[in-house]
Amino acid sequence: MSERSACTLVASEHWKDDPEAEDFPAAESYLSLLVGEEAAAKLAKALRKERSLKHYAGEGPPSGCGPATARVQRLRGSRRFQEVKQGDKLSPVLLVQGVPLWVADGYHRICASYHLDEKTQVPCRVVARTH
């Protein structure tokens, strides 16, 4: 994904409208490794508070999600991946703007979406690093 990707209002059939409650503590935990606990808590709070979703066109698989990786082979055979193929929905991705872009929670969902539909629009909650 890039910041220049086209933003649309079209949601994919594989995506929920809102993140799951457990996505925020996961994001905070990951972000604490990057910026410390206090700053991570502020960013997680901002992600919870942000209600709008932006949809970004994927421009190919994220690094490590290509078809040749063992991780993807396990993903395609996983029960959860099969459930999504049959209609279960994925939570939106949680992003923190900046260079580099931080995927606070949902990297595996980006990979899964690419392998479900290479042209999918990925819904994201996005906040700036300045929170």
C-alpha positions as CSV (number, residue, x, y, z in Angstrom):
1,M,0.0,0.0,0.0
2,S,1.2,3.5,-0.6
3,E,-0.1,6.9,0.6
4,R,-0.8,7.7,-3.1
5,S,-3.2,4.7,-3.5
6,A,-6.7,5.6,-4.6
7,C,-9.1,6.1,-1.7
8,T,-12.6,4.9,-2.4
9,L,-15.9,4.5,-0.6
10,V,-16.3,0.9,-1.8
11,A,-15.9,-1.8,0.9
12,S,-14.9,-5.3,0.0
13,E,-17.1,-8.3,0.7
14,H,-14.3,-9.7,2.9
15,W,-14.1,-6.7,5.4
16,K,-16.0,-5.6,8.5
17,D,-17.0,-2.0,9.1
18,D,-15.2,-1.7,12.4
19,P,-12.1,-3.2,14.0
20,E,-12.5,-5.9,16.7
21,A,-12.0,-4.8,20.3
22,E,-8.9,-7.0,20.6
23,D,-7.2,-5.2,17.7
24,F,-6.5,-2.1,19.7
25,P,-4.5,-3.8,22.6
26,A,-2.6,-5.7,19.9
27,A,-1.8,-2.4,18.1
28,E,-0.8,-0.8,21.4
29,S,1.5,-3.7,22.3
30,Y,3.2,-3.6,18.9
31,L,3.5,0.2,18.9
32,S,5.1,0.2,22.4
33,L,8.0,-1.6,20.8
34,L,8.5,1.3,18.4
35,V,7.7,4.3,20.6
36,G,7.4,3.2,24.2
37,E,4.3,2.6,26.3
38,E,3.1,6.1,26.8
39,A,3.2,7.2,23.2
40,A,1.8,3.8,22.1
41,A,-1.2,4.3,24.5
42,K,-1.9,7.7,22.9
43,L,-1.7,6.3,19.4
44,A,-4.0,3.3,20.3
45,K,-6.5,5.8,21.9
46,A,-6.4,7.9,18.7
47,L,-7.1,4.7,16.6
48,R,-10.0,3.8,18.9
49,K,-11.4,7.4,18.6
50,E,-11.0,7.6,14.8
51,R,-14.2,6.5,13.2
52,S,-13.6,7.0,9.5
53,L,-12.2,4.3,7.3
54,K,-10.1,5.0,4.2
55,H,-9.9,2.3,1.5
56,Y,-6.6,1.9,-0.3
57,A,-5.9,-0.1,-3.4
58,G,-3.2,-2.7,-2.8
59,E,-0.3,-2.4,-5.3
60,G,0.8,-6.0,-5.0
61,P,1.5,-8.1,-1.9
62,P,3.4,-6.5,1.1
63,S,6.9,-7.7,1.5
64,G,6.9,-11.2,2.8
65,C,3.4,-12.0,1.4
66,G,4.4,-13.1,-2.1
67,P,3.1,-16.4,-3.4
68,A,6.4,-18.3,-2.9
69,T,6.6,-17.8,0.9
70,A,5.9,-20.7,3.3
71,R,3.8,-18.3,5.4
72,V,1.3,-17.9,2.6
73,Q,1.1,-21.6,2.0
74,R,0.2,-22.1,5.7
75,L,-2.2,-19.1,5.4
76,R,-4.0,-20.6,2.4
77,G,-4.4,-23.9,4.3
78,S,-5.5,-22.4,7.5
79,R,-9.0,-22.8,8.9
80,R,-9.4,-19.0,9.3
81,F,-8.5,-18.3,5.7
82,Q,-11.1,-20.8,4.6
83,E,-13.7,-19.2,6.8
84,V,-13.0,-15.8,5.2
85,K,-13.3,-17.4,1.7
86,Q,-16.7,-18.7,2.8
87,G,-18.0,-15.3,4.0
88,D,-16.5,-14.4,7.4
89,K,-15.1,-10.9,7.4
90,L,-11.7,-9.4,8.4
91,S,-11.3,-6.4,10.6
92,P,-10.0,-3.2,9.1
93,V,-6.3,-2.5,9.3
94,L,-4.9,0.0,11.8
95,L,-2.3,2.3,10.4
96,V,-0.1,5.1,11.8
97,Q,0.9,7.6,9.1
98,G,4.5,8.4,8.5
99,V,7.6,7.2,6.7
100,P,7.8,4.4,7.0
101,L,4.1,3.6,7.4
102,W,3.4,1.6,10.5
103,V,0.9,-1.3,10.3
104,A,-0.1,-1.2,14.0
105,D,-2.4,-4.2,13.6
106,G,-3.5,-6.1,10.5
107,Y,-0.4,-7.0,8.5
108,H,-1.6,-10.6,8.2
109,R,-5.0,-9.3,7.0
110,I,-3.4,-7.3,4.2
111,C,-1.6,-10.5,3.2
112,A,-4.8,-12.5,3.4
113,S,-6.8,-9.9,1.4
114,Y,-4.2,-10.0,-1.4
115,H,-4.5,-13.7,-1.7
116,L,-8.3,-13.6,-1.7
117,D,-8.5,-10.8,-4.3
118,E,-5.4,-9.0,-5.7
119,K,-7.5,-6.0,-6.6
120,T,-9.3,-5.6,-3.2
121,Q,-9.7,-2.3,-1.5
122,V,-8.2,-2.5,2.0
123,P,-10.2,-0.6,4.7
124,C,-7.9,1.2,7.2
125,R,-8.2,3.4,10.2
126,V,-5.4,5.9,9.9
127,V,-3.9,8.3,12.5
128,A,-0.9,10.6,12.4
129,R,2.2,9.9,14.5
130,T,1.8,13.2,16.3
131,H,-0.9,11.9,18.7
